[in-house]
Amino acid sequence: MKNLAKHKIAVKTREVLVQAFYQHLFEKTSSREILDQFKKEHRSEKVDFKRFKFCLDALIKNNEIIEETISKKMKIKDNEIELIDKAILCLGIIEMDKQMAPRSVVIDECIRLTRKFSNPESYKFINASLDKI
């Protein structure tokens, strides 16, 4: 995390987004409910809630396109992917699609998130999957 020190807010925002995406995918919780919940749990000086809301809305609005990207471009069946890995892929797809960061940064961040939230070998799967888009 030494090189990410100057990007603390962006890093924390991505971590919180993965958790929010996971919650939405698991429970189909609305954007408003998730935003309200996370605003109560996290301080606004540590999380960029403008970016958070933008990405969360993009996930919900473009869910069909994201699902199609995962199933057709990445050739991943729903029963072949852990929900947390899917949440991380969704974040990567949105950040690449909206050009929120350079492609290499998005992939590196998704790998970092996978190492933090998923099983030890999932980063290889995430890297290979994001490389296909």
C-alpha positions in Angstrom: 0.0 0.0 0.0 3.1 2.3 0.1 2.5 3.5 -3.5 -1.2 4.0 -2.8 -0.7 6.4 0.1 -1.5 9.5 -1.9 -4.6 7.8 -3.3 -6.2 6.8 0.0 -9.6 8.1 -0.8 -9.8 6.4 -4.2 -8.5 3.1 -2.6 -11.0 3.2 0.2 -13.8 4.2 -2.2 -13.1 1.1 -4.3 -13.1 -1.1 -1.3 -16.4 0.2 -0.1 -17.8 -0.1 -3.7 -16.9 -3.8 -3.8 -18.8 -4.3 -0.6 -21.8 -2.3 -1.9 -21.8 -4.2 -5.2 -21.7 -7.5 -3.3 -24.6 -6.4 -1.2 -26.6 -5.4 -4.3 -25.8 -8.6 -6.1 -26.7 -10.7 -3.1 -29.8 -8.9 -1.8 -30.8 -6.8 -4.8 -30.8 -3.8 -2.4 -31.7 -0.5 -4.0 -29.1 2.2 -4.8 -30.7 4.6 -2.3 -30.7 2.1 0.5 -27.1 1.2 -0.1 -26.0 4.8 -0.3 -27.8 5.7 2.9 -26.3 2.7 4.7 -22.8 3.4 3.6 -23.0 7.1 4.4 -23.9 6.2 8.0 -21.0 3.7 8.2 -18.2 5.7 6.6 -17.0 9.2 6.9 -17.2 11.4 3.9 -13.6 12.5 4.2 -12.4 8.9 3.7 -14.8 7.9 0.9 -15.7 9.8 -2.3 -19.4 9.5 -2.2 -19.8 11.2 -5.5 -17.8 8.5 -7.2 -19.5 5.9 -5.0 -23.0 7.0 -6.2 -21.8 7.3 -9.8 -20.5 3.7 -9.8 -23.4 2.2 -7.9 -25.9 3.9 -10.3 -23.9 2.7 -13.3 -24.0 -0.9 -11.9 -27.7 -0.8 -11.5 -28.5 1.1 -14.7 -26.1 -1.0 -16.9 -26.6 -4.3 -15.2 -27.7 -6.1 -18.4 -24.7 -4.8 -20.3 -22.3 -5.8 -17.4 -23.9 -9.2 -17.2 -23.5 -9.7 -21.0 -19.9 -8.6 -20.8 -19.2 -11.2 -18.1 -21.0 -14.0 -19.8 -20.2 -13.4 -23.4 -16.9 -11.5 -23.6 -15.3 -13.1 -20.5 -17.2 -16.4 -21.2 -18.1 -16.9 -17.5 -21.2 -18.7 -16.4 -23.0 -17.4 -13.3 -22.4 -20.6 -11.4 -18.7 -20.5 -12.2 -18.0 -17.3 -10.3 -17.9 -16.3 -6.6 -20.2 -13.4 -5.9 -17.4 -11.3 -4.4 -15.3 -11.9 -7.6 -18.3 -10.8 -9.7 -18.6 -7.6 -7.6 -14.9 -6.9 -8.3 -15.3 -7.6 -12.0 -18.3 -5.3 -12.1 -16.2 -2.5 -10.6 -13.5 -3.1 -13.2 -15.9 -3.1 -16.1 -17.5 0.1 -14.9 -14.2 1.9 -14.3 -12.9 0.8 -17.8 -16.1 1.6 -19.6 -16.3 5.1 -18.0 -12.6 5.6 -18.3 -12.2 6.5 -14.7 -8.6 5.4 -14.6 -6.1 3.9 -17.0 -6.8 0.3 -17.9 -3.6 -1.0 -16.1 -4.6 0.9 -12.9 -8.1 -0.6 -13.0 -6.7 -4.2 -13.5 -4.1 -3.7 -10.7 -6.7 -2.3 -8.3 -9.1 -5.2 -9.1 -6.3 -7.7 -8.4 -5.5 -5.9 -5.1 -9.2 -6.0 -4.2 -9.3 -9.7 -5.0 -6.4 -10.4 -2.8 -8.1 -8.4 0.0 -11.6 -9.8 -0.2 -11.5 -13.1 -2.1 -9.6 -16.4 -2.0 -5.8 -16.4 -2.5 -5.9 -17.7 -6.1 -8.8 -15.6 -7.4 -6.5 -12.8 -8.6 -5.4 -14.9 -11.5 -9.0 -15.4 -12.6 -9.7 -11.6 -12.2 -6.6 -10.7 -14.2 -7.4 -13.1 -17.0 -11.0 -12.0 -17.1 -10.4 -8.3 -17.2 -7.7 -8.8 -19.9 -10.4 -10.0 -22.2 -12.2 -6.7 -22.4 
